[in-house]
Amino acid sequence: MPGPHLLLVVVVAVCLIETASGFANGKVSQACGDMIPQHGHDSSSKPAPYNITVDNPTFSPGDHITVTLLVVPTSGSISFKGFLIEARDAENPDGPAVGSFSLLNPSESQLLHCGHTQGSAVSHTSKSKKTEIQAVWEAPKKNPAGVQFMATVVQKYKVYWVQIPGPVVSLNGATGVPPPNPTPTTTTTAVTTTLSALTRPFSSEGCGRSKSCLRDPVGCDPGRDPLCFFLSFTPEERTVLFELSGPADGYLSFALSLDKWMGNDDVYLCVRDGDSVDINAAYVSGRTHPELASENVLSDTAWQLADGVIQCRFRRDILLPRQIESRFSLDQSYFLFIAHGRAEDGVIYRHDRQPLISTHQTVITGPPKNLAGSRSPLLIKFHGVFMLVAWMTTVTTGVIIARYFKHDWPETRLFGRRLWFQVHRALMTLTVLLTCVGFSLPFIYRGGWSRHAGSHPYLGCTVMALSFIQPIMALLRPAADSSRRYIFNWMHLGTGTIARVLAVVAIFLGIQQQALLLPGPWSTGVLAGCVVWGVLVDLLLEFHSKVVIVTGRTLAEDEEKILCTHSDSERQRKVSRFKKIVLAVFLMGNVGFLSVLLNTIRNV
């Protein structure tokens, strides 16, 4: 007999199936009032690509008016799956439905009982794709002065528009009625476009400081590498300056997206037209071809063609007038995509003959960016901070304590264990904890694995694994007087050394990642200085322990045999004092380097 958890899963699944099938069948009488589908998502804020028309702007009691819900002609073939059409009092649009409908497409539409009137609304019968629906509305005997038709349209489960306003039809002879089809008055902003040729190629200079850049390969310079795909955006007072460059046969484009998949995105195209380049804004609805924008929102456009490389530059206002709602505002964070290919017969294709917008359309992807602010994501900043503190400071200090201070505090104890061991263990435990937290942050931020970060994530995973192996190995170590103790000592030393080396390499690669691109080359120099500083201190203490201490101990033993003095204790105190001074100097220098790097990360 199935357990209670399995039964619960089955019950929930059945409920979900019933709910989904109910919506697909159009039985949505519960949505008659607010006309909102119970999909658990907000309605789209973009302009609805659908329209409502009527065949008569006026009516009398008992008259029939044909109401048509159809796709806006300029929107392309954007079909819809679900709909709900009602007529409301124009002066009380939140009131109950007015009048009743009869069907013209009974295979695709059905009548609903909203309020006290049978057939007062029309909805779909299935989730089949539709581009046009018609129904006949019959005016009741008691009519308001004006009736407005409105519709809720579902393009797909998460994309829908609620109460799309349709035309207002007027009762014959009524006074004080709003016009049958009011024409909205809008104010447009003219954008002056100056098309010119670029006088010099783009450069990666300023990336991470004055502008943000997306590059493939990572760190490439479009001014030197003709195979470099490059997108930069520079925030200005009211505009953002875009630069796009890359090798392409026909077009180069980038898109701003609310998610990690192409579709329903704000697209900008640089399309080769003979010996010139057309620069246009476009929009993608679903998995369709880009639709060029009817309004001109780009200014100061310029381009260059050279050796198969397309380069284009333009500006766009951060905020646009409200009527241009198909364009994204640039003061928000978006995922970035770069695509390229060839253009044939007005249709844009990739090199593999797929349309520009397809399931596999991601030549280059970037993390969410706020184009007006251009700051690195907070989670990625914390990732860098945790890894720097762990592998530049705590692990290095812990190794120095264990290697060179073991004999300086032979009898000093803390919580029943030797002091050096407690300090070493605390620092290493802190290293593992910082590494675990820092390791998880990029996965939380990206929602999975990054395919465009090179070897950095692979090195990070290796370091994370070695970080876990070290404490497990320490817990299973043999006793100090065991004949197998030397095996543990070598394995502990080898594993720790490999982890430190790989961590340093990963950090150097990490500061060149798109999500946390520190200004170079000086930031790389500071990081290198921090590493070299630790190596020099390690070499100094190693030299001191191998040469000075051993030589001093030999001389002291001979002197004790001949003169019977006690100078060895004084020598030991001097050695300990020297090592403590070196440790203090190391920590001051290390904290100085680390502070510079952390402050740089804070300002990126």
C-alpha positions in Angstrom: 0.0 0.0 0.0 1.5 3.4 -0.9 2.8 5.6 1.9 1.2 8.9 3.0 3.8 11.0 1.2 3.2 9.2 -2.1 -0.5 9.6 -1.7 -0.1 13.3 -1.0 2.0 13.7 -4.2 -0.7 11.9 -6.2 -3.5 14.1 -4.8 -1.6 17.3 -5.5 -0.8 16.1 -9.0 -4.4 15.3 -9.7 -5.5 18.7 -8.4 -3.0 20.4 -10.6 -4.1 18.4 -13.6 -7.8 19.3 -12.9 -6.9 23.0 -12.5 -4.9 23.0 -15.7 -7.5 21.2 -17.7 -10.2 23.6 -16.4 -8.3 26.6 -17.7 -7.6 24.9 -21.0 -11.3 24.2 -21.5 -12.2 27.8 -20.9 -14.4 27.2 -17.9 -13.3 30.4 -16.2 -16.6 31.8 -14.8 -14.7 32.5 -11.5 -12.7 35.1 -13.4 -15.9 37.0 -14.6 -15.5 39.8 -12.1 -11.8 41.0 -12.4 -11.1 39.0 -15.6 -7.8 37.8 -14.1 -6.8 34.2 -14.9 -5.7 32.2 -11.9 -2.2 31.4 -13.2 -0.2 32.6 -10.3 1.7 35.2 -12.3 1.3 38.9 -12.9 -0.1 40.2 -16.2 2.4 41.5 -18.8 3.4 45.1 -18.6 4.2 45.3 -22.3 1.7 46.7 -24.9 -0.9 44.1 -25.8 -0.4 42.8 -29.4 -4.2 42.3 -29.7 -7.1 44.5 -30.5 -10.9 44.6 -30.3 -13.1 46.0 -33.1 -16.8 46.4 -33.6 -18.9 46.7 -36.8 -21.2 49.5 -35.4 -20.3 52.4 -33.1 -23.9 52.9 -31.9 -26.8 50.7 -30.9 -30.4 50.6 -29.7 -32.0 48.0 -27.3 -32.0 44.6 -29.0 -29.5 45.5 -31.6 -26.7 43.1 -32.6 -23.0 44.2 -32.8 -20.2 41.9 -34.2 -17.2 42.0 -31.9 -13.8 40.8 -33.2 -10.7 40.0 -31.1 -7.7 39.8 -33.4 -3.9 40.2 -33.5 -2.6 43.7 -34.1 -1.5 43.7 -37.8 1.9 45.3 -36.9 2.7 42.6 -34.3 3.1 39.7 -36.8 1.6 36.3 -36.2 1.4 36.3 -32.4 -1.4 33.8 -31.8 -3.2 33.4 -28.5 -4.6 30.4 -26.7 -7.1 31.7 -24.2 -9.4 34.7 -24.0 -12.4 36.1 -22.1 -14.6 38.8 -23.7 -17.1 40.9 -21.8 -19.1 44.1 -22.3 -19.2 46.6 -19.4 -20.8 49.9 -18.6 -18.4 52.5 -20.0 -18.9 54.7 -16.9 -18.6 51.8 -14.5 -16.0 49.4 -16.1 -15.6 47.5 -12.8 -19.3 46.7 -12.7 -21.1 43.5 -14.0 -21.2 42.4 -17.6 -23.8 44.0 -19.8 -25.9 42.3 -22.5 -25.3 38.8 -23.9 -23.4 37.1 -26.7 -24.1 34.5 -29.4 -21.4 32.5 -31.0 -19.9 32.7 -34.6 -17.1 30.2 -33.9 -18.6 27.5 -31.7 -15.6 25.2 -32.2 -13.3 27.7 -30.7 -15.5 29.8 -28.4 -18.2 29.1 -25.7 -20.7 31.2 -23.7 -20.2 31.8 -19.9 -22.7 32.7 -17.3 -21.4 35.8 -15.6 -23.6 37.5 -13.0 -27.3 37.1 -13.6 -27.2 36.9 -17.4 -26.7 33.7 -19.4 -24.1 34.1 -22.2 -22.8 37.4 -20.8 -19.2 36.5 -21.6 -17.3 34.5 -24.3 -14.2 32.3 -23.7 -12.1 29.7 -25.4 -12.9 26.0 -25.7 -9.3 24.7 -26.0 -5.7 25.9 -25.9 -5.4 25.7 -29.7 -3.6 28.7 -31.2 -5.9 31.4 -32.5 -5.4 34.7 -34.4 -9.0 35.9 -34.5 -12.3 35.3 -32.7 -15.7 36.8 -33.4 -18.9 36.9 -31.4 -22.2 38.8 -31.7 -23.3 41.0 -28.8 -27.0 41.7 -28.2 -27.9 44.9 -26.4 -30.2 44.4 -23.4 -33.5 46.3 -23.0 -32.1 48.4 -20.3 -28.9 49.9 -21.5 -26.3 52.3 -20.1 -25.4 55.3 -22.1 -22.2 53.7 -23.3 -20.8 50.2 -23.4 -17.2 49.3 -23.6 -15.9 45.9 -24.7 -12.8 44.5 -23.0 -10.9 41.2 -23.2 -8.3 39.2 -21.3 -6.0 37.4 -23.6 -3.6 34.5 -22.8 -0.7 34.1 -25.1 0.8 31.4 -23.0 0.5 30.3 -19.3 2.8 33.0 -17.9 2.2 35.7 -20.5 -1.3 37.3 -20.6 -3.0 40.7 -20.7 -6.0 41.6 -18.4 -8.9 43.8 -19.5 -7.5 45.0 -22.8 -9.8 48.1 -23.5 -11.8 47.9 -26.6 -14.0 50.5 -28.3 -17.0 52.3 -26.6 -20.3 52.0 -28.4 -23.0 54.5 -27.6 -26.8 54.2 -27.1 -28.7 56.1 -29.8 -30.1 59.3 -28.4 -28.0 59.3 -25.2 -26.3 62.5 -24.1 -23.1 63.0 -22.3 -21.6 59.7 -23.7 -17.9 59.3 -24.3 -17.0 59.2 -28.0 -17.5 55.7 -29.6 -13.8 55.2 -30.3 -11.8 57.8 -28.5 -8.5 58.5 -30.0 -5.8 58.7 -27.3 -3.6 61.7 -27.4 0.1 61.0 -27.0 3.2 63.1 -26.9 6.2 61.7 -28.7 9.8 62.6 -28.4 11.7 63.1 -31.6 15.1 61.5 -31.7 17.6 62.9 -34.1 19.7 60.2 -35.7 23.0 61.0 -37.3 24.4 58.1 -39.3 28.2 58.2 -39.8 31.2 56.0 -40.1 33.4 55.3 -37.2 36.8 57.0 -37.3 38.6 54.4 -35.2 38.0 50.8 -34.0 36.6 50.0 -30.5 38.9 49.3 -27.6 38.6 47.4 -24.3 40.3 50.3 -22.5 38.1 51.4 -19.6 36.3 48.1 -19.2 35.5 47.7 -15.5 36.0 51.4 -14.8 34.2 53.8 -17.0 32.2 51.2 -18.9 31.0 47.6 -18.5 32.0 45.0 -21.1 30.9 41.6 -22.3 33.7 39.8 -24.2 34.3 36.5 -25.9 37.0 35.2 -25.5 37.1 36.6 -22.0 39.5 39.6 -21.8 39.8 40.1 -25.5 40.4 43.5 -27.1 38.4 44.3 -30.3 41.1 46.8 -31.3 43.7 44.0 -31.5 41.8 40.8 -32.0 39.5 40.6 -35.1 37.8 37.5 -33.7 36.7 39.3 -30.5 33.0 39.6 -29.8 32.6 42.7 -27.8 29.7 44.6 -26.2 30.2 47.6 -24.0 27.8 50.1 -22.4 28.8 53.4 -20.8 26.2 55.1 -18.6 25.9 58.9 -19.2 23.6 61.5 -17.6 20.4 60.6 -19.5 21.6 58.1 -22.1 23.7 54.9 -22.4 26.4 54.6 -25.1 26.5 51.1 -26.7 29.4 49.7 -28.7 29.1 46.3 -30.5 31.8 44.6 -32.4 32.5 41.1 -33.9 33.1 39.0 -37.0 29.9 38.4 -38.9 28.8 37.8 -42.5 25.5 39.5 -42.3 24.4 40.8 -38.9 25.5 41.3 -35.3 23.0 41.9 -32.5 22.5 41.9 -28.8 19.4 41.5 -26.6 18.3 42.6 -23.2 16.4 39.8 -21.5 14.5 39.3 -18.3 15.6 35.6 -18.1 18.2 33.3 -19.5 16.3 32.3 -22.6 15.9 34.2 -25.8 12.3 35.4 -26.4 10.2 38.5 -25.4 13.4 40.5 -25.4 14.6 44.0 -26.3 16.9 43.5 -29.4 19.4 45.8 -31.2 20.5 44.9 -34.7 23.5 45.9 -36.8 22.8 44.4 -40.2 25.1 44.7 -43.1 23.5 46.2 -46.3 26.1 46.1 -49.1 28.9 48.4 -48.0 27.0 50.0 -45.2 25.4 48.9 -41.9 21.8 49.4 -40.8 21.3 50.0 -37.1 17.9 49.3 -35.7 16.0 48.6 -32.5 13.7 45.6 -32.5 11.6 43.5 -30.3 11.1 39.7 -30.1 7.8 38.3 -28.9 8.1 34.6 -28.0 10.2 32.5 -30.4 9.5 34.7 -33.5 11.7 36.7 -35.8 12.7 40.2 -34.6 10.2 42.9 -35.4 11.8 46.3 -36.2 10.6 49.1 -34.0 8.3 51.6 -35.6 9.6 54.4 -33.3 13.1 55.7 -33.6 14.8 55.5 -30.2 18.5 55.5 -31.2 20.7 58.5 -31.7 24.3 59.2 -32.7 24.6 56.0 -34.7 27.9 55.1 -36.3 29.3 52.0 -38.0 32.4 50.5 -39.6 33.1 47.5 -41.8 36.6 46.1 -42.0 37.9 42.6 -42.7 34.6 40.9 -42.0 34.1 42.7 -38.7 31.0 44.7 -38.0 31.2 47.5 -35.5 28.4 49.8 -34.6 27.8 52.4 -31.9 24.7 54.3 -30.8 23.0 56.0 -27.8 19.7 55.3 -26.3 17.8 57.2 -23.5 17.7 55.5 -20.2 14.0 56.2 -19.8 11.6 56.5 -22.7 8.1 58.0 -23.0 5.4 55.8 -21.7 3.9 55.1 -25.1 7.1 53.4 -26.2 6.6 50.5 -23.7 8.0 47.8 -25.9 11.5 49.1 -25.1 13.1 48.2 -21.8 14.1 50.9 -19.4 17.9 50.9 -18.9 17.8 51.5 -15.2 17.0 47.8 -14.5 19.1 44.7 -14.6 18.9 42.4 -17.6 20.6 39.3 -18.9 22.7 40.0 -22.0 22.9 38.0 -25.3 25.1 38.5 -28.3 24.2 36.8 -31.6 25.6 36.9 -35.1 25.0 35.3 -38.5 24.0 36.2 -42.1 20.9 38.0 -43.5 19.1 36.6 -46.5 15.9 37.9 -48.1 15.1 40.1 -45.1 15.3 37.2 -42.7 18.2 36.9 -40.3 19.9 33.5 -39.8 22.7 32.2 -37.7 25.6 30.3 -39.4 23.8 26.9 -38.8 20.8 28.2 -40.8 18.6 28.7 -37.7 16.5 31.8 -37.3 18.0 34.5 -35.0 15.6 33.6 -32.2 15.7 29.9 -31.6 15.9 27.5 -28.8 19.7 27.3 -29.0 20.3 31.0 -29.6 23.1 32.0 -27.3 26.5 32.9 -28.9 27.5 34.8 -25.8 25.6 35.3 -22.6 26.2 37.6 -19.8 24.9 37.9 -16.2 22.2 40.4 -15.2 23.5 44.0 -15.6 22.0 47.3 -14.7 23.0 49.3 -17.8 22.5 52.7 -16.2 24.5 51.8 -13.1 26.9 49.1 -14.4 27.7 47.5 -11.1 28.7 43.9 -10.4 26.1 41.8 -8.7 26.4 41.7 -4.9 26.5 37.9 -4.7 29.5 37.8 -7.0 31.2 40.5 -5.0 30.8 38.5 -1.8 32.1 35.4 -3.7 35.3 37.3 -4.4 35.6 38.7 -0.9 35.2 35.3 0.8 37.7 33.6 -1.5 40.3 36.3 -1.1 40.1 36.3 2.7 40.2 32.5 2.8 43.1 31.8 0.4 45.1 35.0 0.8 45.0 35.5 4.5 43.5 32.8 6.8 45.1 29.7 5.1 48.5 31.4 4.7 48.5 32.5 8.4 47.4 29.0 9.5 50.3 27.3 7.5 52.9 29.7 9.0 51.6 29.1 12.6 51.8 25.3 12.1 55.1 25.2 10.3 57.2 27.7 12.3 55.6 28.3 15.7 55.1 24.7 16.8 58.2 24.7 18.9 57.8 28.2 20.3 54.7 27.4 22.3 55.4 23.7 23.3 53.7 23.9 26.7 51.2 26.7 26.2 47.7 25.3 26.0 44.3 26.6 25.1 41.2 24.6 26.0 43.4 21.6 26.8 45.3 21.5 23.5 48.5 23.2 22.4 48.1 26.8 21.5 49.7 26.5 18.0 47.4 23.6 17.1 44.3 25.5 18.3 45.2 28.6 16.3 46.0 26.5 13.2 42.8 24.5 13.4 40.7 27.6 13.9 42.2 29.3 10.9 41.8 26.3 8.7 38.2 25.7 9.8 37.5 29.4 9.0 39.1 28.8 5.6 36.8 25.8 4.8 33.7 27.7 5.9 34.6 30.8 3.8 35.3 28.6 0.9 32.0 26.7 1.2 29.9 29.9 1.3 31.9 31.6 -1.4 31.7 28.5 -3.6 27.9 28.4 -3.4 27.3 32.0 -4.2 28.0 31.9 -8.0 25.7 28.9 -8.4 22.9 30.7 -6.5 23.5 33.8 -8.6 23.5 32.0 -12.0 21.1 29.3 -11.0 23.5 26.6 -12.3 26.7 26.0 -14.0 28.4 28.8 -16.1 29.5 27.5 -19.5 31.4 30.8 -20.4 33.7 31.1 -17.4 36.5 29.1 -18.8 38.6 26.9 -16.4 37.7 29.1 -13.3 34.7 27.0 -12.1 36.6 23.7 -12.7 39.5 24.9 -10.6 37.0 26.2 -7.9 35.4 22.8 -7.7 38.7 21.1 -7.3 39.7 23.5 -4.5 36.4 22.9 -2.8 36.9 19.1 -2.9 40.5 19.4 -1.5 39.2 21.7 1.2 36.9 19.0 2.4 39.5 16.3 2.1 42.0 18.1 4.4 39.9 18.2 7.6 38.7 14.6 7.0 42.3 13.5 6.6 43.2 15.4 9.8 40.5 13.6 11.8 41.8 10.2 10.6 45.5 10.9 11.2 47.5 8.3 13.1 49.1 9.0 16.5 52.2 11.1 16.6 54.4 8.1 17.5 52.8 5.8 14.8 55.1 4.3 12.2 52.6 5.5 9.5 52.6 9.1 10.7 55.0 10.2 8.0 52.4 9.1 5.3 49.8 11.5 6.8 52.4 14.3 7.1 53.3 14.1 3.4 49.6 13.7 2.2 48.5 16.6 4.4 51.3 18.8 3.1 50.8 17.7 -0.5 47.0 18.2 -0.5 47.2 21.5 1.2 49.9 22.8 -1.2 48.0 21.7 -4.3 44.8 23.4 -2.9 46.6 26.6 -2.3 48.3 26.7 -5.7 45.0 26.0 -7.5 43.1 28.5 -5.4 45.6 31.2 -6.3 45.3 30.4 -10.0 41.5 30.4 -9.8 41.5 33.8 -8.1 43.7 35.3 -10.8 41.2 33.9 -13.4 38.3 35.1 -11.3 39.2 38.8 -11.3 39.0 38.6 -15.2 35.5 37.2 -15.3 32.7 39.3 -16.8 30.7 39.4 -13.6 33.6 40.7 -11.5 36.0 42.3 -13.9 38.5 44.3 -11.8 40.3 47.1 -13.4 43.6 46.0 -14.8 46.5 45.7 -15.0 47.1 47.2 -11.6 44.5 45.0 -9.8 46.3 42.0 -11.1 49.6 43.5 -9.9 48.1 44.0 -6.4 47.0 40.4 -6.3 50.4 39.2 -7.5 52.0 41.4 -4.8 49.9 39.8 -2.1 50.9 36.3 -3.3 54.6 37.2 -3.6 54.5 38.8 -0.1 53.3 35.6 1.4 56.0 33.6 -0.5 58.8 35.9 0.6 57.7 35.6 4.3 57.5 31.9 4.0 61.0 31.7 2.4 62.4 34.0 5.1 61.1 31.9 8.0 62.2 28.7 6.2 65.7 30.0 5.8 65.8 31.2 9.4 64.7 27.8 10.7 67.1 25.8 8.5 70.2 27.9 8.7 70.1 30.3 11.7 68.4 28.0 14.2 70.3 24.8 13.3 73.6 26.6 13.3 72.9 28.3 16.5 71.8 25.1 18.2 75.1 23.4 17.1 77.2 26.2 18.4 75.3 26.3 21.7 75.7 22.6 22.3 79.5 22.8 21.7 79.7 25.9 24.0 77.7 24.2 26.7 80.0 21.2 26.7 83.1 23.5 27.0 82.0 26.5 29.0 78.8 25.1 30.6 76.8 28.2 29.9 73.0 28.6 29.4 73.1 30.8 26.4 70.7 28.5 24.5 67.6 29.8 26.3 68.5 33.3 25.5 69.1 32.3 21.8 65.7 30.6 21.8 64.0 33.8 23.1 65.6 35.8 20.4 64.5 33.3 17.7 61.0 33.4 18.9 61.0 37.2 19.1 62.2 37.4 15.5 59.5 35.0 14.2 56.8 37.0 16.0 58.0 40.2 14.4 58.0 38.6 11.0 54.5 37.3 11.6 53.3 40.8 12.6 54.9 42.4 9.6 53.4 39.7 7.3 49.9 40.3 8.7 50.2 44.1 8.2 51.4 43.7 4.6 48.8 41.1 3.9 45.9 43.1 5.3 47.2 46.1 3.3 47.1 44.2 0.0 43.8 42.6 0.9 42.2 46.0 1.8 43.1 47.4 -1.6 41.5 44.4 -3.4 38.4 44.4 -1.3 37.9 48.2 -1.8 38.3 47.6 -5.5 35.6 44.9 -5.5 33.3 47.2 -3.5 33.6 49.9 -6.2 33.2 47.7 -9.2 
